Amino acid sequence: MADKLDFQLLSLGMRRIGWIRFWIQTVLGVVVVGVLLFNNVGSSLARNSERALGLGPGLSLTTLAFFFLLYGLWQGWLIVRTGRALDSAARPSRGETSRLLKRGLIADLLGLIFASVGYQTLAGALFVQASMQAPGISIGAGMRAMENYPITSLEMLSVLSNTQVLFAHVIGVLFSLWLLQRIYRTN
């Protein structure tokens, strides 16, 4: 009887953690996609969009991390389905469940790597841009005003999108590790 209770508790825990992980990553993914779309549309409409020195590689890495987040979302949905199956007669084995969690963990770790490198790229580009700024405010300087490259809100949004995808992958890693620990816990 304790065996059935253990499976019921494990099933409940996997479903809850799977849903929490899925919805947190979904919300953060919606924010990321919204910011990336806004950044692409806004940067094409903005004047002097070519002056953003190195944001392209950082945004590309952020987009790659977002694709890994989409795979992680799919894995989160499979975790919920596996949690439901654990409470039924056709329950998956411990090995099948751990392989599912490990695939999600690897996807989140790869996304974390791409997001971290993308964050460093974005921060480096913005640092170079900030270091090129002339001290003080030039009002009515004419052509000299073009030498001052202020950091725009679109550029800060690109850093925000990267931070959101980075946090979504951290959430995925934490929940996957907790579920793996829960599966292999000995009584």
Backbone bond lengths (Angstrom), bond angles and torsions (degrees), N, CA, C in turn:
res aa  C-N    CA-C-N  psi(-1)  N-CA   C-N-CA  omega(-1)  CA-C   N-CA-C  phi
1 M - - - 1.450 - - 1.528 111.53 -
2 A 1.333 115.95 -36.26 1.463 118.73 178.83 1.523 110.44 -65.00
3 D 1.338 116.33 -30.85 1.453 119.99 178.97 1.526 110.55 -63.12
4 K 1.319 117.38 -43.49 1.463 121.47 178.62 1.525 110.42 -65.49
5 L 1.323 117.19 -38.61 1.459 120.84 178.11 1.529 110.94 -65.81
6 D 1.336 116.93 -39.29 1.462 120.38 177.15 1.532 111.35 -61.73
7 F 1.337 115.99 -42.76 1.459 119.26 178.31 1.525 111.94 -66.47
8 Q 1.320 116.59 -36.17 1.470 119.52 177.85 1.523 110.85 -66.30
9 L 1.339 116.61 -42.53 1.467 119.74 178.38 1.527 111.75 -67.20
10 L 1.330 116.28 -39.94 1.458 120.15 177.58 1.531 110.33 -65.13
11 S 1.320 116.31 -40.80 1.458 120.60 178.30 1.525 110.93 -63.09
12 L 1.308 116.54 -44.90 1.467 120.63 179.21 1.525 111.02 -63.32
13 G 1.328 116.69 -43.61 1.462 120.79 179.05 1.521 112.54 -63.89
14 M 1.330 116.53 -43.30 1.465 119.11 179.56 1.522 111.62 -66.09
15 R 1.335 116.36 -39.47 1.473 118.27 178.77 1.517 110.89 -65.17
16 R 1.325 117.21 -45.76 1.466 119.93 -179.09 1.522 112.31 -64.21
17 I 1.322 115.80 -49.98 1.461 119.42 -179.55 1.530 110.20 -65.13
18 G 1.325 117.14 -37.87 1.461 120.39 177.60 1.520 111.90 -61.92
19 W 1.339 116.83 -43.72 1.463 119.97 178.08 1.522 111.67 -67.32
20 I 1.318 116.78 -42.80 1.470 119.75 179.63 1.521 109.86 -60.99
21 R 1.324 116.19 -47.34 1.467 121.01 178.89 1.528 110.42 -60.83
22 F 1.335 116.38 -46.68 1.455 121.13 -177.74 1.523 111.55 -59.51
23 W 1.332 117.40 -47.38 1.459 119.40 -175.47 1.528 112.66 -74.64
24 I 1.317 118.20 -36.07 1.474 119.48 176.03 1.519 109.70 -63.45
25 Q 1.327 116.81 -46.19 1.459 119.57 179.97 1.528 111.46 -68.17
26 T 1.322 118.16 -32.61 1.466 120.54 176.99 1.519 111.05 -65.22
27 V 1.322 116.74 -47.00 1.468 120.39 179.85 1.524 110.57 -61.99
28 L 1.325 116.81 -46.01 1.463 119.69 178.59 1.528 111.33 -65.24
29 G 1.331 117.38 -35.83 1.458 120.80 177.33 1.521 112.19 -66.49
30 V 1.329 117.05 -37.40 1.471 120.19 176.67 1.530 109.67 -64.73
31 V 1.324 116.93 -40.67 1.465 120.16 177.37 1.530 110.02 -62.70
32 V 1.325 116.47 -43.80 1.469 120.64 -179.08 1.521 110.38 -62.27
33 V 1.328 117.64 -48.33 1.458 119.94 -177.61 1.530 110.40 -66.02
34 G 1.321 117.22 -37.25 1.465 119.73 176.94 1.516 112.07 -63.37
35 V 1.314 116.13 -44.59 1.463 119.90 -179.53 1.525 111.08 -68.42
36 L 1.341 117.76 -40.53 1.469 119.73 178.64 1.527 111.24 -64.75
37 L 1.339 117.06 -41.15 1.463 119.11 177.22 1.522 111.22 -65.77
38 F 1.321 116.14 -43.40 1.462 119.94 178.58 1.518 110.55 -62.94
39 N 1.324 116.46 -38.61 1.464 120.61 179.43 1.528 110.63 -66.02
40 N 1.334 117.24 -41.80 1.465 119.75 179.57 1.527 111.54 -66.62
41 V 1.332 116.65 -44.48 1.460 119.84 179.57 1.522 110.24 -69.23
42 G 1.327 116.86 -44.31 1.457 120.47 -178.05 1.509 113.41 -66.80
43 S 1.327 117.36 -37.74 1.464 118.67 -178.76 1.517 111.44 -72.93
44 S 1.326 117.65 -28.18 1.463 118.47 177.00 1.524 110.97 -75.40
45 L 1.333 117.58 -26.13 1.459 120.77 178.79 1.528 112.59 -87.03
46 A 1.318 116.75 -22.86 1.463 120.73 -174.81 1.523 110.81 -72.41
47 R 1.317 114.31 146.63 1.458 119.46 173.64 1.520 108.49 -74.02
48 N 1.301 115.62 149.28 1.465 122.95 178.78 1.532 111.57 57.36
49 S 1.319 117.16 40.21 1.463 119.16 -179.63 1.524 111.91 -69.20
50 E 1.348 117.59 -17.10 1.466 119.86 179.35 1.523 111.67 -76.45
51 R 1.313 118.26 -8.84 1.457 119.86 -177.54 1.531 112.57 -81.29
52 A 1.307 118.21 -11.17 1.457 120.78 175.17 1.521 107.38 -69.94
53 L 1.310 116.03 103.78 1.458 121.81 -164.20 1.516 114.86 -62.54
54 G 1.301 118.13 -54.70 1.451 118.97 -173.19 1.500 114.01 -134.34
55 L 1.308 117.95 31.23 1.462 119.52 -177.06 1.518 112.67 -77.54
56 G 1.322 117.83 -21.96 1.465 121.39 -178.38 1.520 113.79 -57.88
57 P 1.336 119.44 -52.82 1.466 119.39 178.82 1.529 112.79 -62.50
58 G 1.319 117.44 -38.00 1.462 120.24 178.80 1.515 112.17 -64.78
59 L 1.328 116.21 -40.41 1.463 119.81 177.97 1.525 111.45 -71.04
60 S 1.335 117.36 -32.64 1.461 119.96 175.97 1.523 110.89 -65.61
61 L 1.320 117.04 -42.49 1.462 120.23 177.86 1.523 111.24 -67.47
62 T 1.330 117.23 -35.23 1.454 120.53 175.37 1.525 110.62 -64.06
63 T 1.317 116.86 -39.23 1.462 120.64 178.00 1.525 110.60 -66.13
64 L 1.329 117.85 -40.87 1.471 120.32 175.67 1.530 110.58 -61.46
65 A 1.328 116.55 -42.50 1.466 119.81 177.82 1.523 110.40 -63.41
66 F 1.328 117.27 -33.64 1.461 120.83 176.83 1.530 110.91 -65.55
67 F 1.336 117.34 -39.24 1.465 119.50 177.95 1.535 110.82 -64.68
68 F 1.316 116.97 -37.11 1.462 119.36 174.38 1.532 110.59 -66.85
69 L 1.317 116.91 -31.51 1.463 120.60 175.67 1.525 110.60 -66.05
70 L 1.322 117.48 -38.64 1.468 120.00 176.65 1.525 110.84 -62.10
71 Y 1.328 116.85 -41.77 1.461 120.03 176.22 1.527 110.44 -64.14
72 G 1.329 116.49 -39.07 1.462 120.27 177.24 1.521 112.02 -64.69
73 L 1.322 117.51 -34.31 1.464 120.79 175.69 1.526 110.79 -63.92
74 W 1.314 115.79 -42.11 1.452 119.68 177.65 1.538 110.23 -63.21
75 Q 1.331 116.49 -40.53 1.457 120.16 177.36 1.534 110.44 -64.86
76 G 1.337 117.47 -37.14 1.462 120.62 176.66 1.514 112.01 -62.46
77 W 1.323 116.36 -39.01 1.463 119.74 176.63 1.529 110.46 -65.60
78 L 1.333 116.69 -38.98 1.466 119.91 177.48 1.523 111.57 -66.60
79 I 1.326 117.73 -30.99 1.467 120.84 176.08 1.519 109.96 -64.03
80 V 1.329 117.27 -41.69 1.466 120.96 177.42 1.519 110.14 -62.84
81 R 1.325 117.25 -43.68 1.468 120.28 178.82 1.524 111.55 -64.10
82 T 1.333 116.25 -38.91 1.460 119.88 178.25 1.523 110.34 -66.57
83 G 1.336 117.20 -38.34 1.456 120.80 176.04 1.512 111.97 -60.73
84 R 1.321 117.03 -38.67 1.470 120.46 176.14 1.525 110.79 -66.38
85 A 1.335 116.02 -40.29 1.467 120.39 -177.82 1.526 111.89 -68.81
86 L 1.336 117.74 -26.60 1.467 119.84 -179.85 1.518 112.34 -65.77
87 D 1.316 116.73 -23.98 1.464 120.81 -179.00 1.523 111.86 -93.14
88 S 1.332 117.01 3.81 1.458 120.29 -179.61 1.523 109.94 -107.55
89 A 1.317 114.90 -179.12 1.472 119.64 -179.98 1.524 111.48 -74.17
90 A 1.325 117.62 -29.83 1.470 121.56 -178.98 1.520 109.64 -95.95
91 R 1.326 116.14 61.48 1.472 119.16 -176.66 1.518 110.93 -80.56
92 P 1.332 115.85 144.12 1.472 119.78 178.03 1.527 110.24 -73.41
93 S 1.310 114.81 159.51 1.461 119.40 179.44 1.522 110.17 -77.13
94 R 1.316 114.73 167.57 1.461 120.46 177.28 1.521 110.69 -62.29
95 G 1.325 116.73 -37.39 1.463 120.88 179.46 1.522 112.35 -65.89
96 E 1.335 116.78 -42.74 1.470 119.81 178.14 1.523 111.10 -63.58
97 T 1.320 115.99 -42.50 1.460 120.34 -179.60 1.524 110.94 -66.35
98 S 1.330 116.39 -42.09 1.466 118.39 -179.93 1.524 111.53 -68.25
99 R 1.341 118.03 -34.92 1.466 120.01 176.27 1.525 110.85 -63.70
100 L 1.320 117.22 -39.57 1.461 121.06 176.88 1.528 110.69 -61.27
101 L 1.318 115.99 -46.62 1.466 119.99 -179.94 1.525 111.61 -66.31
102 K 1.319 116.84 -36.58 1.464 120.12 179.96 1.522 111.67 -69.92
103 R 1.347 117.48 -35.69 1.466 119.20 174.95 1.520 110.90 -62.49
104 G 1.329 116.82 -43.16 1.464 119.67 176.56 1.518 112.16 -64.89
105 L 1.327 116.26 -37.92 1.464 120.71 178.63 1.528 111.12 -65.00
106 I 1.322 117.31 -42.69 1.466 120.51 178.69 1.528 110.56 -65.10
107 A 1.332 117.01 -41.05 1.476 119.69 177.87 1.521 110.62 -62.62
108 D 1.333 116.96 -41.57 1.464 119.51 179.00 1.524 111.83 -68.42
109 L 1.325 117.26 -36.30 1.465 119.55 177.74 1.524 111.46 -67.89
110 L 1.333 117.34 -41.01 1.469 119.56 176.57 1.530 110.84 -64.92
111 G 1.327 116.48 -41.29 1.459 119.78 176.41 1.514 111.63 -63.16
112 L 1.315 116.17 -36.83 1.460 121.23 177.79 1.528 110.84 -64.66
113 I 1.328 116.87 -39.70 1.465 120.50 178.26 1.525 110.30 -65.21
114 F 1.338 117.12 -48.88 1.466 119.87 179.73 1.524 111.52 -62.63
115 A 1.322 117.27 -40.43 1.464 120.05 179.70 1.525 110.85 -67.47
116 S 1.322 118.10 -37.72 1.469 120.55 179.27 1.521 111.94 -66.84
117 V 1.331 116.52 -44.02 1.465 119.67 177.85 1.532 109.72 -66.02
118 G 1.336 116.87 -39.12 1.456 120.42 176.72 1.518 111.95 -63.60
119 Y 1.331 116.13 -37.94 1.465 119.63 177.92 1.530 110.70 -64.57
120 Q 1.320 116.41 -42.40 1.462 119.76 178.25 1.531 110.91 -63.61
121 T 1.324 116.83 -38.41 1.457 120.83 178.48 1.527 110.90 -65.00
122 L 1.337 116.14 -45.61 1.467 119.84 179.29 1.529 111.46 -64.42
123 A 1.322 115.95 -44.45 1.464 119.20 -179.38 1.523 110.94 -64.90
124 G 1.327 117.38 -39.13 1.463 120.25 177.83 1.518 112.35 -64.80
125 A 1.328 116.33 -41.92 1.475 119.57 178.84 1.521 110.90 -64.67
126 L 1.321 117.00 -41.14 1.465 119.42 179.32 1.524 111.67 -70.60
127 F 1.334 117.22 -31.25 1.455 119.74 175.71 1.526 110.55 -65.80
128 V 1.326 116.70 -44.71 1.460 119.75 178.47 1.521 110.05 -61.90
129 Q 1.325 116.39 -41.65 1.457 119.98 179.19 1.527 111.42 -64.92
130 A 1.318 116.93 -40.60 1.469 120.04 178.82 1.522 111.25 -68.02
131 S 1.321 117.67 -33.95 1.464 119.73 -179.68 1.526 112.19 -72.91
132 M 1.322 117.52 -18.11 1.464 120.81 177.87 1.525 112.64 -85.32
133 Q 1.314 116.84 -5.79 1.455 119.43 -178.59 1.521 110.69 -72.70
134 A 1.295 114.56 141.11 1.463 119.89 176.11 1.523 108.54 -79.34
135 P 1.316 117.36 142.05 1.464 118.51 179.53 1.528 110.66 -67.47
136 G 1.307 115.14 145.81 1.464 120.18 178.84 1.510 111.52 84.77
137 I 1.306 115.48 -174.78 1.454 121.47 -179.53 1.512 108.18 -115.05
138 S 1.314 116.00 127.95 1.463 119.36 178.57 1.527 108.02 -100.95
139 I 1.308 115.74 110.40 1.454 121.59 179.68 1.519 108.20 -105.44
140 G 1.313 115.58 124.91 1.451 120.24 178.16 1.507 113.06 66.01
141 A 1.309 118.45 33.38 1.457 121.11 -177.59 1.518 112.60 -86.45
142 G 1.317 117.53 -3.27 1.462 120.19 177.73 1.513 111.25 68.94
143 M 1.313 116.83 -123.33 1.459 121.57 -176.75 1.522 112.04 -69.66
144 R 1.310 117.86 -25.55 1.476 119.56 178.93 1.514 111.10 -68.03
145 A 1.328 117.92 -21.33 1.463 120.34 178.45 1.521 111.15 -67.25
146 M 1.344 117.24 -22.91 1.457 120.31 178.69 1.529 111.55 -70.14
147 E 1.329 117.70 -20.51 1.464 120.45 179.42 1.516 111.75 -73.77
148 N 1.320 116.95 -22.83 1.455 121.70 -178.73 1.521 108.76 -89.89
149 Y 1.334 116.71 112.89 1.449 121.91 -177.88 1.523 109.43 -105.84
150 P 1.317 118.42 88.77 1.463 118.13 179.03 1.530 110.93 -70.74
151 I 1.302 115.23 150.42 1.456 120.37 177.22 1.526 107.25 -77.97
152 T 1.326 116.04 125.33 1.454 121.01 -174.79 1.523 111.37 -92.08
153 S 1.303 114.37 169.69 1.468 119.44 178.77 1.525 111.33 -67.91
154 L 1.321 118.25 -30.72 1.466 120.29 176.47 1.527 111.20 -63.28
155 E 1.315 116.13 -38.14 1.463 119.40 178.95 1.526 110.88 -69.58
156 M 1.303 116.52 -36.13 1.468 119.31 176.47 1.529 110.72 -70.02
157 L 1.336 117.42 -32.18 1.465 120.37 175.80 1.525 111.35 -64.87
158 S 1.319 116.91 -33.55 1.460 118.91 177.79 1.529 110.53 -65.63
159 V 1.317 117.04 -37.35 1.469 120.07 175.88 1.530 109.62 -67.93
160 L 1.327 117.07 -38.20 1.459 121.17 178.30 1.525 111.37 -62.58
161 S 1.327 117.61 -42.97 1.466 119.39 179.36 1.526 110.64 -63.44
162 N 1.315 116.53 -38.55 1.455 119.51 178.27 1.523 111.00 -65.95
163 T 1.315 116.81 -40.65 1.458 120.38 179.53 1.528 110.92 -64.35
164 Q 1.328 117.24 -37.56 1.460 120.70 179.17 1.522 111.92 -65.98
165 V 1.330 117.29 -43.54 1.463 119.73 179.73 1.528 110.06 -69.26
166 L 1.314 117.49 -34.22 1.464 121.74 176.42 1.527 110.30 -62.60
167 F 1.332 116.65 -45.54 1.460 120.80 -179.88 1.530 111.40 -66.84
168 A 1.330 117.30 -36.86 1.466 120.33 178.36 1.522 110.90 -62.54
169 H 1.326 117.02 -39.26 1.465 120.02 178.62 1.529 111.31 -71.13
170 V 1.316 117.57 -35.13 1.471 119.83 176.50 1.530 109.90 -62.85
171 I 1.327 116.89 -42.87 1.473 120.95 176.97 1.525 110.05 -59.64
172 G 1.325 116.97 -44.51 1.459 120.61 179.04 1.519 112.89 -61.59
173 V 1.334 116.56 -41.52 1.466 120.38 179.27 1.529 110.32 -64.90
174 L 1.318 116.81 -45.63 1.469 120.11 -178.65 1.524 111.80 -62.02
175 F 1.325 117.15 -46.20 1.464 119.75 -178.93 1.525 111.86 -68.39
176 S 1.337 117.69 -37.04 1.467 120.12 178.16 1.524 111.08 -65.78
177 L 1.331 116.61 -42.80 1.468 119.06 178.14 1.519 111.38 -64.52
178 W 1.327 117.19 -38.60 1.464 119.61 179.27 1.526 110.44 -65.95
179 L 1.341 117.21 -41.38 1.463 119.60 178.97 1.530 111.51 -67.59
180 L 1.328 117.89 -38.54 1.466 119.69 176.01 1.523 111.17 -62.39
181 Q 1.317 116.60 -41.17 1.455 120.48 177.18 1.529 110.45 -63.32
182 R 1.308 116.73 -38.50 1.459 121.54 -178.96 1.530 111.25 -68.57
183 I 1.326 116.44 -36.49 1.465 119.89 -179.86 1.520 110.79 -69.13
184 Y 1.325 117.28 -39.63 1.459 121.08 -176.00 1.515 113.36 -93.50
185 R 1.320 117.29 7.92 1.460 119.90 178.91 1.526 109.39 -66.78
186 T 1.310 115.46 133.81 1.469 119.61 176.36 1.519 108.82 -97.60
187 N 1.307 114.59 144.76 1.481 119.61 -178.36 1.495 111.49 -84.10
